[in-house]
């Protein structure tokens, strides 16, 4: 339960931070249909940070604590 709460809080915080940064870095992006420019920028930026963290976690910690120790 704590892990789920942390994911929601950290993920929501990063999304808000990136939304604010997008306005400063790219200027005005259209949010919503038909092009979803802001949402596409936000998803790309979040994935650019998330995937390297996943690789680091997988290799350095060997998926701890998600994996079982033998």
Helices and strands as residue ranges (DSSP letters): H 2-26, H 37-60
